[in-house]
Amino acid sequence: MEKKVALLLVCLLMIACVFGACDQTTEDTTQTEESETTVSTTEATTETATETATEEGYVFAFVEAAVHPYYAPFPDAVETAAEDFGIPVPTIQAPSDFVQEDQNTILDAIIAQGVDGLAMQPSDAVAANEKISEIVAMGIPVVGFGGAPAEPTDMTFCLATDVAQSAYEGTIALIDAMGGSGNVVHLAGQLGDVNTVARMEAVEQACDEYPDVTLLQTITDVDETEAAQNAINNLLASSEDEVDGIIATGYNQSVAVATTFTQRQENRIKSIGCDTDDVVLQAIRDGYMTGTMSQNPWGQAYLCTYALKLFADGYTWADDDVFFVNSGFYLLSQDNVDNATELAAAATEELIASFEGYFVAP
């Protein structure tokens, strides 16, 4: 495993702040063309892996919740995992939007073609469980990344960010930057997303802990680039003088804040974002954003590939009571923003070191 960790660190240093890609700066360039179709498919291929791997027993697929920049590190991660473990490179597919019926159509097509294991993030946390149970009943293991389905579920485990704790800690950092008082606005994601609900509750909890802090407004359903930009523009146009801090718990919301605050050279209103787009990181360096809560999508894709390989080799999940596995998060600020790559490598190395403990050998 030490060799795999070393190779992982080299890869992470080469891709630098690849996490900045949760989701590239906008969806309008590389993502818009994909969004015009029902399904976006990325099939990563690595010549070395496919030449040495045995196809039988190791055909895996990833199905994302929707076309979204959060998943930009996935192709590199699954290619690296395929090289490390000597298996074919898993395919990666996604519906154009968070629509469970569209995701089910993709899953049905993958199963019809033949697959030995699936990794997925449900498009709908509740509605996905019926399809997950159907797939598991066929003897195909299903693991999760990014966001978990509602429990109980037949998915074996979900490797994702502890979004509630991340949002809570991000809000506390924001309030500290505000001096412990003032009005906070939360730019959140889709209400139908279980992650959004958890983040909203965490932000409310953090604000409630400070008597001089008021959660002025929570703006939801602003995941897409245009919606996020409109939300921040409208907020500042109507309530700029009332707002002292903004917590953005989604990728595109964070980019919108970073872009607007950089253009305005805004440094009175404090802000904490989510994920590590280059625009966000530069805004932090320049002092126009307070910080951002980084996630670990690269590690999620790498370790889900590893898990599917272990299941194919006869390993079993060690403890049915353990479903959620935290893939790690941390705050990037002016103090450490230039060490983002090293922090990401350390978080993933720590996760890999403990991951095998979740499995029982055949």
C-alpha positions in Angstrom: 0.0 0.0 0.0 3.0 2.3 0.6 3.8 2.2 -3.1 0.2 3.2 -3.9 0.3 6.1 -1.5 3.6 7.3 -3.0 2.2 7.2 -6.5 -0.9 9.0 -5.3 1.1 11.8 -3.8 3.1 12.3 -7.0 -0.1 12.4 -8.9 -1.7 15.0 -6.6 1.4 17.2 -6.8 1.2 17.0 -10.6 -2.4 18.0 -10.8 -1.8 20.8 -8.3 -5.1 22.3 -7.2 -7.2 19.9 -9.3 -10.0 20.3 -6.8 -10.4 23.8 -8.1 -11.7 22.3 -11.3 -16.0 20.7 -7.4 -17.4 21.3 -9.3 -13.9 24.7 -13.2 -14.6 28.2 -12.9 -17.9 28.2 -14.8 -20.2 25.7 -16.4 -20.6 27.9 -19.4 -17.6 26.7 -21.3 -16.9 23.0 -20.8 -20.2 22.1 -19.1 -22.8 24.0 -21.2 -22.4 21.8 -24.3 -22.8 18.7 -22.1 -25.9 20.2 -20.4 -27.6 20.4 -23.8 -27.8 16.6 -23.9 -29.6 14.3 -21.6 -26.5 12.4 -20.6 -22.8 13.4 -20.3 -20.3 10.5 -20.6 -16.6 10.5 -19.9 -14.8 7.3 -20.7 -11.3 7.6 -19.3 -8.8 5.2 -21.0 -5.3 4.3 -20.0 -3.4 2.2 -22.4 -1.1 0.6 -19.8 -4.0 -0.4 -17.6 -6.1 -1.9 -20.4 -3.2 -3.9 -21.8 -2.4 -5.6 -18.5 -5.8 -5.9 -16.9 -8.2 -8.7 -17.2 -11.7 -7.4 -18.2 -13.6 -10.2 -16.6 -14.7 -9.4 -13.1 -13.5 -5.8 -13.1 -15.9 -3.9 -15.2 -16.9 -0.9 -13.0 -18.9 2.3 -13.6 -19.4 5.6 -11.9 -22.7 7.4 -12.2 -22.7 11.0 -11.0 -25.8 12.9 -9.7 -25.6 15.4 -12.6 -23.2 17.3 -14.8 -21.3 19.4 -12.3 -17.8 20.7 -11.9 -17.5 19.0 -8.6 -16.6 15.8 -10.5 -13.9 17.3 -12.6 -11.1 15.4 -10.7 -12.9 12.0 -11.2 -11.4 11.0 -14.6 -7.8 11.5 -13.3 -8.6 9.7 -10.1 -10.1 6.6 -11.7 -7.3 6.4 -14.3 -4.7 6.5 -11.4 -6.6 3.8 -9.5 -6.8 1.6 -12.6 -3.1 1.9 -13.0 -2.4 1.2 -9.3 -4.7 -1.9 -9.1 -4.2 -3.3 -12.6 -7.9 -3.1 -13.7 -9.7 -1.5 -16.7 -10.5 2.2 -16.2 -14.1 2.6 -15.0 -16.5 4.6 -17.2 -18.0 7.8 -15.8 -21.5 8.9 -16.7 -24.0 11.5 -15.5 -27.5 12.8 -16.3 -27.6 16.5 -17.4 -29.5 17.5 -14.2 -30.5 16.2 -10.8 -33.3 14.0 -12.2 -33.6 10.5 -10.8 -35.5 9.1 -13.8 -32.6 10.2 -16.1 -30.1 8.6 -13.7 -32.1 5.4 -13.7 -32.0 5.3 -17.5 -28.2 5.5 -17.4 -28.0 2.8 -14.7 -30.3 0.5 -16.7 -28.1 0.8 -19.8 -24.9 0.1 -17.8 -26.5 -3.0 -16.2 -27.7 -4.2 -19.6 -24.1 -4.0 -21.0 -22.7 -5.9 -18.0 -21.0 -4.4 -14.9 -19.4 -5.9 -11.8 -19.7 -3.0 -9.5 -21.2 0.5 -9.4 -20.3 3.7 -7.6 -22.9 6.5 -7.6 -24.2 9.7 -6.1 -28.0 9.6 -6.2 -29.7 12.4 -8.2 -32.5 12.2 -5.6 -31.6 11.0 -2.1 -35.0 9.3 -1.5 -36.1 8.2 -5.0 -32.8 6.5 -5.8 -33.2 3.8 -3.1 -35.6 1.7 -5.2 -33.1 1.5 -8.0 -30.2 0.8 -5.6 -32.1 -2.1 -4.1 -32.9 -3.5 -7.5 -29.2 -3.4 -8.5 -28.0 -4.9 -5.3 -30.6 -7.7 -5.6 -28.8 -8.6 -8.9 -25.6 -9.3 -7.0 -23.9 -6.0 -8.1 -22.3 -4.1 -5.2 -23.2 -0.4 -5.0 -21.0 2.1 -3.2 -21.6 5.9 -2.9 -19.6 9.1 -3.2 -20.4 12.8 -2.9 -23.8 12.5 -1.2 -25.6 9.7 0.4 -29.1 8.3 -0.3 -31.6 8.5 2.5 -31.3 5.7 5.1 -32.1 2.9 5.3 -30.5 1.9 2.0 -28.9 -1.1 0.4 -25.9 0.9 -0.7 -22.9 -0.6 1.1 -21.2 2.6 2.2 -21.0 6.3 1.1 -17.6 8.1 1.0 -18.3 11.8 1.2 -17.8 15.1 3.0 -19.4 15.5 6.4 -21.2 18.5 4.9 -23.0 19.4 8.1 -19.7 19.7 10.1 -18.0 21.4 7.2 -20.8 24.0 6.9 -20.8 24.5 10.7 -17.0 25.1 10.9 -17.2 27.3 7.8 -19.9 29.5 9.4 -17.9 29.7 12.7 -14.9 30.9 10.7 -17.1 33.4 9.0 -18.5 34.7 12.3 -15.0 35.0 13.8 -13.9 37.1 10.8 -17.0 39.3 11.4 -15.8 39.9 14.9 -18.6 37.8 16.5 -21.5 40.0 15.4 -23.5 41.0 12.3 -25.9 39.6 9.7 -25.2 36.5 7.7 -26.6 35.3 4.4 -26.4 31.7 3.3 -26.2 30.9 -0.4 -27.3 27.2 -0.5 -28.0 24.5 -3.0 -31.1 22.7 -4.2 -33.7 22.1 -1.5 -34.2 18.6 -2.9 -30.6 17.7 -2.1 -30.1 16.0 1.3 -26.7 17.8 1.5 -28.4 21.2 1.2 -30.7 20.5 4.1 -27.9 19.3 6.3 -25.8 22.4 5.5 -28.8 24.7 6.2 -29.3 23.2 9.6 -25.6 23.5 10.4 -25.4 27.1 9.4 -28.5 27.9 11.5 -26.9 26.1 14.5 -23.7 28.0 14.2 -25.5 31.4 13.9 -27.8 30.5 16.9 -24.7 30.0 19.1 -23.8 33.8 18.8 -26.4 36.2 20.4 -25.2 39.1 18.3 -25.4 37.2 15.0 -28.5 37.0 12.8 -29.1 34.7 9.9 -30.6 37.3 7.7 -31.5 35.1 4.7 -31.0 31.7 3.2 -31.1 31.7 -0.6 -31.7 28.2 -2.1 -31.7 26.6 -5.5 -28.8 28.6 -6.8 -26.5 25.8 -7.9 -26.1 26.8 -11.5 -23.7 29.6 -12.6 -26.3 32.0 -13.8 -28.6 31.5 -10.9 -25.7 31.9 -8.4 -24.5 35.1 -10.1 -28.0 36.6 -10.1 -28.5 35.7 -6.5 -25.4 37.6 -5.4 -26.1 40.6 -7.6 -29.7 40.8 -6.4 -28.6 40.5 -2.8 -26.1 43.3 -3.0 -28.5 45.5 -4.9 -31.2 45.2 -2.3 -29.4 44.6 1.0 -25.7 45.4 0.7 -25.6 47.6 3.8 -27.3 45.0 5.9 -25.0 42.1 5.0 -21.9 41.5 7.0 -21.0 38.0 6.0 -21.9 35.4 3.3 -21.5 31.7 3.7 -21.7 29.9 0.3 -22.0 26.1 0.7 -21.9 25.2 -3.0 -19.3 25.4 -5.8 -21.0 27.8 -8.2 -22.3 30.0 -5.4 -18.7 30.4 -4.2 -17.4 31.2 -7.6 -20.1 33.9 -8.0 -19.1 35.5 -4.7 -15.4 35.4 -5.6 -16.0 36.9 -9.0 -18.3 39.7 -7.7 -16.2 40.6 -4.7 -13.0 40.7 -6.8 -14.6 42.9 -9.4 -15.9 45.2 -6.6 -12.8 44.9 -4.5 -15.1 44.1 -1.6 -13.4 43.5 1.7 -16.0 44.8 4.2 -18.4 41.9 3.8 -16.7 38.7 4.9 -17.2 35.5 3.0 -16.5 31.8 3.2 -16.9 29.6 0.2 -16.9 25.9 -0.7 -14.4 24.0 -2.8 -11.3 25.2 -4.5 -11.9 26.9 -7.9 -9.0 29.0 -9.0 -11.1 32.2 -8.9 -12.0 31.4 -5.3 -8.4 30.7 -4.3 -7.2 33.9 -5.9 -9.9 35.9 -4.2 -8.7 34.6 -0.9 -5.1 35.5 -1.7 -6.2 39.0 -2.7 -8.2 39.5 0.5 -11.6 39.6 -1.1 -12.8 36.3 0.4 -12.1 35.1 3.9 -11.6 31.4 3.0 -13.2 28.3 1.6 -14.0 24.8 2.8 -12.1 22.3 0.7 -13.5 18.8 -0.1 -11.8 15.7 -1.5 -13.5 14.5 -4.7 -10.3 13.0 -6.1 -9.9 10.8 -3.0 -13.6 9.8 -3.2 -13.2 8.5 -6.8 -9.9 6.8 -6.2 -11.1 4.9 -3.1 -14.5 4.0 -4.5 -12.6 2.3 -7.4 -10.4 0.5 -4.9 -13.5 -0.6 -2.9 -15.1 -2.1 -6.0 -11.9 -3.9 -6.8 -11.8 -5.4 -3.3 -15.5 -6.5 -3.5 -14.7 -8.2 -6.9 -11.9 -10.0 -5.2 -14.2 -11.4 -2.5 -13.7 -8.9 0.3 -16.8 -7.9 2.4 -17.7 -4.8 4.3 -16.5 -5.2 7.9 -19.4 -3.5 9.8 -22.9 -3.0 8.5 -23.4 -0.4 11.2 -20.8 1.8 9.5 -22.3 3.4 6.4 -20.9 7.0 6.1 -17.2 7.5 5.7 -15.9 11.0 5.9 -13.6 11.8 3.0 -12.2 14.9 4.8 -12.4 18.7 4.6 -10.4 21.7 5.8 -10.5 25.5 5.8 -8.3 27.3 3.3 -7.5 30.9 4.2 -4.8 33.4 3.4 -2.5 31.6 5.9 -2.5 28.3 4.0 -4.1 28.8 0.6 -0.8 28.3 -1.2 -0.4 24.9 0.5 -3.7 23.5 -0.9 -2.0 20.7 -2.8 0.0 19.5 0.2 -3.1 19.6 2.4 -5.1 17.6 -0.1 -2.3 15.0 -0.4 -2.1 14.6 3.4 -5.9 14.2 3.7 -6.1 11.6 1.1 -3.0 9.7 2.4 -4.6 9.6 5.9 -7.8 8.3 4.4 -6.1 5.6 2.4 -4.1 4.4 5.5 -7.4 3.7 7.3 -9.6 2.5 4.4 -8.5 -1.1 4.3 -9.8 -1.5 7.9 -13.3 -1.3 6.6 -13.0 -4.6 4.7 -12.8 -8.2 5.7 -10.5 -10.4 3.5 -12.1 -13.5 1.9 
